[in-house]
């Protein structure tokens, strides 16, 4: 279907904070390209109506533009930036938070043979594809409800379920389906991801995190790498550095203290890894960050 109505609805309902009157639905409108910035992905569907974005997860790079969608089934540390956006043609995008319980409910209701076969191995936590017409149609119908407050409370949950079903049965459905399976490889990795995020300042042994996740060390390491494009230790470092950058925005004069708070006992190692990640040493980057706030999830166009 044409993207004109999709663009028009997004442009008309965009807010500065990206929120909408429909729970879990976000709209972005960006009028200039921006430098690469780190963030957490969230578990979301993102569809671009206009413009383009580049997203990096570890060594993997994803590019998506108008008429394409991205799904993130795990909350991962990513770096993203808009590559096509301007005052005359702003980047316009739709985002929908993906809830594991909603995915699980649809999987239980699906009949035998309704779902595509799942390939071997654990899928990546992020995937990009062209958006099928049926998915775009459902997204547009959901956005139309922003103009229909009387119908919104009743119909929005139904259309969100349809969008989720379109995703589950789409080309990247395996990534979304794993989100709703309690004993999937992705669910085990998600458990480890949450633990590392909550305890990022602590040292840990991969063997202990694998045991906590319910997997053998070798299976855990392979699955973690497949989902996140990083080893568990690399993942922890990404989280530490992102948290350090957020802390430096409000404590620019306490570089050593910030390094210790995120788990670095060695100040020179902290400065070295920070510079490698963000292109400037902590003290210089802190001056640039003064007065900035955390951006919404980077996967959103």
C-alpha positions as CSV (number, residue, x, y, z in Angstrom):
1,X,0.0,0.0,0.0
2,X,1.2,3.6,-0.6
3,X,3.1,5.2,2.3
4,X,1.4,8.6,1.9
5,X,-1.2,8.1,4.5
6,X,1.3,6.5,6.8
7,X,3.6,9.6,6.6
8,X,0.7,12.0,7.0
9,X,-0.6,10.3,10.2
10,X,2.9,10.2,11.7
11,X,3.6,13.8,10.8
12,X,0.3,15.0,12.3
13,X,0.5,13.1,15.6
14,X,4.2,13.4,16.3
15,X,5.1,14.8,19.8
16,X,8.4,16.0,21.2
17,X,8.5,13.1,23.7
18,X,7.4,10.5,21.0
19,X,4.4,9.3,23.0
20,X,0.9,8.9,21.7
21,X,-2.6,8.4,23.2
22,X,-2.3,4.7,22.5
23,X,-0.3,2.8,25.1
24,X,2.9,1.3,23.8
25,X,2.8,3.2,20.5
26,X,5.5,5.8,19.7
27,X,6.0,8.2,16.9
28,X,9.3,9.9,16.0
29,X,9.9,12.9,13.8
30,X,13.5,13.9,13.3
31,X,14.4,16.9,11.1
32,X,18.2,16.5,10.9
33,X,20.8,13.8,10.7
34,X,22.5,13.2,14.0
35,X,25.9,11.6,15.1
36,X,25.9,8.0,16.2
37,X,24.6,7.7,19.8
38,X,24.5,4.8,22.2
39,X,21.2,3.6,23.7
40,X,19.3,0.5,24.8
41,X,17.1,-1.0,22.1
42,X,14.1,-2.1,24.1
43,X,11.8,-4.9,22.8
44,X,10.1,-3.1,19.9
45,X,8.8,-3.1,16.4
46,X,10.0,0.0,14.4
47,X,8.6,0.9,11.0
48,X,10.0,3.7,8.9
49,X,7.7,5.8,6.7
50,X,10.3,8.4,5.6
51,X,14.0,8.8,6.0
52,X,16.6,6.1,6.9
53,X,18.6,4.9,9.9
54,X,21.8,2.9,10.6
55,X,22.1,0.8,13.7
56,X,25.1,-1.1,15.1
57,X,24.9,-4.1,17.5
58,X,28.4,-5.3,18.2
59,X,30.0,-6.0,14.8
60,X,26.6,-6.2,13.0
61,X,25.2,-3.1,11.2
62,X,21.6,-2.8,10.2
63,X,20.3,-0.2,7.8
64,X,16.5,0.4,7.3
65,X,14.5,3.0,5.4
66,X,11.0,3.8,4.2
67,X,8.8,0.8,4.0
68,X,11.0,-1.4,6.1
69,X,10.7,-2.6,9.7
70,X,13.1,-3.6,12.4
71,X,12.3,-5.9,15.4
72,X,14.3,-6.1,18.6
73,X,13.3,-9.1,20.8
74,X,15.9,-8.4,23.5
75,X,16.9,-5.1,25.2
76,X,20.4,-4.6,23.8
77,X,23.1,-1.9,23.8
78,X,23.1,-0.4,20.3
79,X,24.5,2.7,18.6
80,X,22.2,4.4,16.0
81,X,21.9,7.5,13.9
82,X,19.6,8.9,11.2
83,X,21.3,9.0,7.8
84,X,18.4,10.6,6.0
85,X,16.5,13.4,7.7
86,X,16.0,17.1,7.0
87,X,13.6,20.0,7.6
88,X,11.8,19.5,4.3
89,X,11.8,15.7,4.6
90,X,12.0,14.7,8.3
91,X,12.5,11.0,9.3
92,X,9.1,9.6,10.3
93,X,8.7,6.4,12.2
94,X,6.3,4.2,14.1
95,X,7.2,2.2,17.2
96,X,5.3,-0.5,19.1
97,X,6.5,-2.1,22.3
98,X,6.6,-5.9,22.1
99,X,5.3,-7.7,25.2
100,X,6.3,-11.3,25.8
101,X,3.0,-12.2,27.4
102,X,1.1,-11.0,24.3
103,X,3.3,-13.0,22.0
104,X,2.8,-16.1,24.2
105,X,-1.0,-15.7,24.1
106,X,-1.0,-15.7,20.3
107,X,1.3,-18.7,20.1
108,X,-1.1,-20.6,22.3
109,X,-4.0,-19.7,20.1
110,X,-2.3,-20.6,16.8
111,X,-3.5,-23.8,15.3
112,X,-1.3,-26.7,14.0
113,X,0.5,-25.6,10.9
114,X,-0.4,-21.9,11.3
115,X,3.2,-20.9,12.1
116,X,6.2,-21.1,9.8
117,X,8.9,-23.6,10.7
118,X,11.6,-22.3,13.0
119,X,15.2,-22.8,11.7
120,X,18.0,-24.3,13.8
121,X,19.8,-22.2,16.3
122,X,18.9,-19.1,18.2
123,X,18.0,-16.1,16.0
124,X,19.6,-12.7,16.4
125,X,18.0,-10.3,18.9
126,X,17.6,-7.7,16.1
127,X,16.3,-8.3,12.5
128,X,15.3,-6.1,9.5
129,X,13.0,-6.8,6.6
130,X,10.7,-5.1,4.0
131,X,7.3,-4.5,5.6
132,X,4.6,-6.6,4.0
133,X,1.4,-4.8,2.8
134,X,-0.7,-6.5,5.5
135,X,1.6,-5.3,8.3
136,X,1.6,-1.7,7.0
137,X,-2.2,-1.7,6.6
138,X,-2.6,-2.8,10.2
139,X,-0.2,-0.1,11.4
140,X,-2.0,2.6,9.5
141,X,-5.4,1.4,10.9
142,X,-3.9,1.6,14.4
143,X,-2.7,5.2,13.8
144,X,-6.1,6.2,12.4
145,X,-7.5,5.5,15.9
146,X,-5.5,8.5,17.2
147,X,-8.2,10.6,15.4
148,X,-11.1,8.4,16.8
149,X,-11.0,8.6,20.6
150,X,-14.4,7.0,21.0
151,X,-13.2,3.8,19.3
152,X,-9.7,3.8,20.5
153,X,-10.1,1.9,23.8
154,X,-12.0,-1.0,22.2
155,X,-10.3,-1.3,18.8
156,X,-6.6,-0.4,19.6
157,X,-5.9,-3.7,21.5
158,X,-7.5,-5.7,18.6
159,X,-5.3,-4.0,16.0
160,X,-2.2,-4.3,18.1
161,X,-2.9,-8.1,18.3
162,X,-3.2,-8.2,14.5
163,X,0.1,-6.4,14.1
164,X,1.7,-8.9,16.4
165,X,0.2,-11.8,14.5
166,X,1.5,-10.3,11.2
167,X,5.0,-10.1,12.8
168,X,4.9,-13.6,14.2
169,X,4.0,-15.0,10.8
170,X,6.4,-12.7,8.9
171,X,9.9,-13.2,7.5
172,X,11.4,-12.3,10.8
173,X,8.7,-14.2,12.8
174,X,11.2,-16.5,14.4
175,X,12.8,-13.6,16.3
176,X,9.4,-12.5,17.6
177,X,8.2,-16.0,18.4
178,X,11.2,-16.6,20.6
179,X,10.1,-13.7,22.8
180,X,7.0,-15.6,23.8
181,X,8.5,-19.0,24.5
182,X,9.3,-19.5,28.1
183,X,12.0,-22.1,27.5
184,X,13.5,-20.8,24.2
185,X,17.1,-20.1,23.8
186,X,16.3,-16.4,23.5
187,X,14.5,-16.4,26.8
188,X,17.5,-18.0,28.5
189,X,19.8,-15.3,27.0
190,X,17.3,-12.6,28.0
191,X,17.5,-13.8,31.6
192,X,21.3,-13.4,31.4
193,X,21.0,-10.0,29.8
194,X,18.8,-8.7,32.5
195,X,21.1,-10.1,35.2
196,X,24.2,-8.4,33.6
197,X,22.3,-5.1,33.2
198,X,21.3,-5.2,36.9
199,X,24.8,-6.2,38.1
200,X,26.9,-4.5,35.5
201,X,29.4,-3.1,38.1
202,X,30.1,-6.6,39.4
203,X,32.7,-9.0,38.1
204,X,31.3,-12.4,37.2
205,X,32.2,-15.7,35.8
206,X,30.5,-16.8,32.6
207,X,30.0,-20.3,34.0
208,X,27.9,-18.8,36.9
209,X,25.7,-16.7,34.5
210,X,25.3,-19.8,32.3
211,X,24.2,-21.9,35.2
212,X,21.8,-19.1,36.4
213,X,20.3,-19.0,32.8
214,X,19.8,-22.8,32.8
215,X,22.3,-23.6,30.0
216,X,25.6,-25.4,29.6
217,X,28.5,-23.0,29.2
218,X,29.1,-23.9,25.6
219,X,25.4,-23.6,24.6
220,X,25.1,-20.4,26.6
221,X,28.1,-18.8,25.0
222,X,26.9,-19.7,21.4
223,X,23.4,-18.5,22.1
224,X,24.5,-15.3,23.8
225,X,26.8,-14.5,20.8
226,X,24.0,-15.3,18.3
227,X,21.5,-13.0,20.0
228,X,23.7,-10.0,21.1
229,X,26.6,-10.2,18.6
230,X,28.9,-9.9,21.7
231,X,30.4,-12.1,24.3
232,X,28.9,-11.7,27.9
233,X,32.1,-9.8,28.9
234,X,31.8,-7.5,25.9
235,X,28.2,-6.9,26.7
236,X,29.0,-6.0,30.2
237,X,31.6,-3.5,29.0
238,X,29.0,-1.9,26.7
239,X,26.6,-1.5,29.5
240,X,29.2,-0.1,31.8
241,X,30.3,2.6,29.3
242,X,26.8,3.6,28.5
243,X,26.0,4.0,32.2
244,X,29.2,6.0,32.7
245,X,28.2,8.4,29.9
246,X,24.9,9.0,31.5
247,X,26.5,9.6,34.8
248,X,29.0,12.0,33.3
249,X,26.2,14.1,31.9
250,X,25.2,15.0,35.5
251,X,28.7,14.6,37.2
252,X,31.1,16.0,34.6
253,X,33.8,16.8,37.2
254,X,34.0,13.3,38.8
255,X,35.5,11.1,36.1
256,X,37.4,8.9,38.5
257,X,34.3,8.4,40.7
258,X,32.1,7.6,37.8
259,X,34.6,5.0,36.6
260,X,34.5,3.3,40.0
261,X,30.7,3.4,40.2
262,X,30.4,1.5,36.9
263,X,33.0,-1.1,37.9
264,X,36.4,0.2,36.8
265,X,39.1,-0.1,39.5
266,X,41.7,1.2,37.0
267,X,41.2,4.8,35.9
268,X,43.5,4.6,32.9
269,X,41.6,1.5,31.6
270,X,38.3,3.3,32.1
271,X,39.6,6.3,30.1
272,X,41.1,4.2,27.4
273,X,38.0,2.1,26.8
274,X,35.7,5.1,27.1
275,X,37.7,6.9,24.4
276,X,37.7,3.9,22.2
277,X,33.9,3.7,22.5
278,X,32.9,7.3,22.2
279,X,35.8,9.0,20.4
280,X,36.9,11.3,23.2
281,X,38.2,10.8,26.8
282,X,35.7,11.0,29.6
283,X,36.5,14.6,30.7
284,X,36.2,16.0,27.2
285,X,33.1,14.1,26.4
286,X,31.5,15.1,29.7
287,X,31.7,18.8,28.6
288,X,29.8,17.9,25.4
289,X,27.2,16.0,27.4
290,X,26.4,18.8,29.8
291,X,22.7,19.5,29.7
292,X,21.8,16.6,27.5
293,X,19.2,13.9,28.4
294,X,18.8,10.3,27.5
295,X,17.2,9.8,24.1
296,X,14.4,7.3,23.4
297,X,15.3,3.8,22.2
298,X,17.8,4.0,19.3
299,X,16.0,1.4,17.2
300,X,13.1,3.8,16.6
301,X,13.4,5.6,13.3
